[in-house]
Amino acid sequence: MPYEPKFDIRDPIHGFIELSRSELRIVDSAPFQRLRRIHQLGTTYLVYPTAEHTRFAHSLGVMQMSTRIFDRLVHKHHGELKWSEEQIMKYRQILRLTALLHDIGHAPFSHTSDGIFPADLNHEMMGAKIICETPIGDIVDEIGKPFEFGRQHIADMITQGLPEKDYRLLRDLLIGELDADKMDYLLRDSLSLGVEYGKFDLPRILQTLCLFPHERTWRLGVEEGGVQAVEGLVMARYYMFVQIYFHKTRRVYDKMMERFLQDLLPNDRKTLPDNVEEYLNWDDTRVLERAKEHPSPWGRRILNREHFVLAYQAPARRPLSSQETKRLKELLLDIEHTFGYNQVIADFASKTPIKFEHEENRDPFKTSLALLVKSTNRSCMLGSSVSAD
């Protein structure tokens, strides 16, 4: 393999992030530079003023974190894995590119826009389209040619993973219960917001991560001495969800932004464009500029920080069936219709701060919070417990 010069990017979490010249070409491409204009935490900056970090820095951080995990595991389990040096280099490069590009398809204000993708699309699928249909794909093909992989491999890793057992392990390192994505965003969000909730013992986790055999493949685990460190990570995620990601004011701004985007989008479906070239023109900067002149009341409220106030929040109690969840969604829509679309926002979060298993059949379920917010000149109440299967 020819030697490629390395380039260092200074980072507050990892110290320095190392890139090859080819990887730097991806970072310098227009689709990747767009991530500088996508807030990592959506509208959270309207609640926590320093939440100005972007998907750009996080993507670099996940690449660095996943590489650290990979190198540690290969060093610890080189004999058991029985990978050749060429395989190690191939898998390492696939992991780095997948980590670098895993968020390339995010819409304006990140997860705030998840609800307005076309029915057959999400940000992972759009990321795969961007990789395959832009010059990024050409660069990926060049990088992967010596290892016999290309753009479609990386696109498939992001959307669904690849069937081979070794690729499943790579995906676990990036998107799993104990993954590089989670480790980076918890530390990065905590640092940027100035809170302590998301901090955990990263050095201890990296030291005690290990692999164990499972169904004729390898799965990611942790040695006994690292159990408490992993518990610290789980609790850090829980506290960040409760205190930051589920913050009542942040959630109402997300809903207001979603409504503004629906007013702003030119198509009748009120969804984001599915054409890659058109989609890449949308970022946070464009949305906020349009808010200055668009007649939608939601844009004005966002710019002037005129959010609705909390009327009632129902705590999660027991898991509901899919039918019960459907009826609750219908109830929330009825409430919005009764009090007026511009006067009330009803919302419930479908993602849980911590994962559980059902006591009877051990199937995982997600608990949720119901939230109702109102404008200051109306009053209403809602009482319910919510969950999503």
GIGI-V46398 format. One record per helix or strand. SS is the DSSP state (H for helix, E for strand). FROM is the first residue (numbers start at 1). LEN is the number of residues. If there is no record, write none. Layout:
BEGIN
ss,from,len
SS,FROM,LEN
SS,FROM,LEN
END
This chain:
BEGIN
ss,from,len
E,6,6
E,15,6
H,21,7
H,30,8
E,39,1
H,42,5
E,54,1
H,55,27
H,85,17
H,110,7
H,123,11
H,135,11
H,151,9
H,165,10
H,180,14
H,202,7
E,209,6
E,217,6
H,224,22
H,248,17
H,276,4
H,284,8
H,297,7
E,309,6
H,322,18
E,344,6
E,356,2
E,364,11
E,386,3
END
